[in-house]
Amino acid sequence: MHSCGRPQRSVAAAMSPSIFTYHFIRISRNAKTGPIPVTTTSANSCPPGCSFKRNGCYAESGPLALHWRAVSDGERGGSFDALLQDISTLRRHALWRHNQAGDLTPSSPGVIDARLLNRLAMANRGRRGFTYTHYPATPKNEEAILNANRLGFTVNLSAEALGQADMYADRGIAPVVVVLPKDTTKPVRTPAGRSVIVCPASLGNTDCLNCGICQQRERVAIMGFPAHGAGAKRVEAIFLKGALW
Ligand code: SF4
C-alpha cells in the first residue's frame, strides 16, 4: 500500500482494470493539443517493452510529468467506467485525444485488453477520438487495434525508428507515427520511400484542434514527432539504433 492507503498501482499486481486510473479533462491546457478533451492514463498502462520508458519519454519530464505522477498515484482521475461516461457526454464529431500520457489498458503485461478497448471504441461512436500505442504488434494486439479502428476510434501505431514505421505500415492495420531527431523541420522518407510529415504542432504552427491529422485513420502519410524535452537525446539514440532495422 502507498502511505495514503491506496492500493499499490503496479504492473506486478493482477491486471484488473481497477489498478489503472484514468483522468479526463474537457478543455485541455496542453498547447500542443489545443483546447480539446484530453485523457491521461496511469503509467502502469505502458507496455514493459517501450524503449522510451524511463529512457526519454516526453511525458516523464516537464509539467506533464507532475500531472501524470498524480494520476499514476491515484490522486487524480477515476475508473474506466467513469472515463466511458465522460466520453459518452462529448458532442457528436468532437475531436478528443486519449492518453497525452499513458497507453491502452493491458490485460497482462504487453497485451492490450481487447474487451476494454472495444468498450472505449463503442463509447467513442459518433466522436473523433484518437490515440497512439507502443504495444508490440503481436497478432492479439493487432486484432484489438484493428477492431478499434474499424469502430471509428483511431489508434496510431507508434514506431521508434523509420524502419519500424515501414514495418508497421506494411501491416496495414492502423495509421503510423514515428519519432524523429530533435529539430527536424522538413519531411523525411522511410527506407521504403514513405513520406513522414513533421507534426505541425511540434513546429509551433498549430494544434491538434486545428490539424487533426492523427485522427484520420485512412491517411497514407506517417506523422513524425521530433524528440523534445529532457529525454530528447535518449530518444534520438533509440531512433538511430533503429536505423539498423
Ligand atoms: S500531427 Fe496534428 S493531430 Fe497529430 S499531434 Fe500533431 S497537431 Fe496533433
Boltz pocket constraint, residues with backbone or C-beta under 6 A from the ligand:
constraints:
  - pocket:
      binder: B
      contacts: [[A, 32], [A, 33], [A, 198], [A, 199], [A, 200], [A, 201], [A, 202], [A, 206], [A, 207], [A, 208], [A, 209], [A, 211], [A, 212], [A, 213], [A, 214], [A, 215], [A, 223]]
      max_distance: 6.0
